[in-house]
Amino acid sequence: MSLRGGFEQQARCQLFRFTGQLDAYSDKQFGTFIASHRSPGQPLVVDLTHIDFIDSSGLGALVQLAKQCNADAQKFLLVGNARVVQTVKLVRLEEFLHLQPDLDTALGSLAA
């Protein structure tokens, strides 16, 4: 399996953490995992700091998730490592995906 996911219900958000590769082989697994745990209302934070590789299919899965959150008026934040950040910025999606520099910043922004 190329992608492993974890879910943690926190006081201020739903936190999803992923490890491995977010690509054409795992994008459906990513979407299914989030859909099985996601509930509308609380902000959703996706932590990709332990992702080794992300491709256009992975970006597509993130865009779909951001669109679903927007449609549900649910706040969405993305945290990534240098590789993820570089890929997201390359296609100029950092604002749309609400890219955060680190998890502490993302969680701190929810308190404001």
Residue, then its C-alpha position, 0 to 999 in steps of 0.5 A: m500500500s502506497l498511502r496510509g492515513g490517520f484521523e484524529q478528532q480534535a477540539r477545533c478540527q478534524l485532523f487527517r494525517f497521511t504518509g507515503q505517496l499521494d498519486a494516481y495509485s492512491d488518490k481514490q483511497f485518499g478520497t475514500f478515507i476522508a469521506s468515511h471520516r469527514s463530517p461537515g461543520q468543523p474545519l478540516v486540516v490535512d497534514l501531508t508533512h510525511i508524504d514522499f511523493i505527490d503527482s497531478s492525481g494527488l493534487g486533483a484529489l486535494v482540489q476535489l476535497a477543497k471544492q467539497c469543503n467550499a460547497d459545504a462552507q467548511k474551512f479547509l487547511l493543508v499542511g505539507n513538507a517542502r516537496v508538497v509545498q513546491t508541487v502545490k506552488l508550481v501549479r499556483l494552488e497555494e491560496f485555493l488549498h489554503l496552504q499553511p507553513d506547518l501544523d502549529t500555524a494551521l491549528g493556531s489559525l483555527a483558534a483566531 
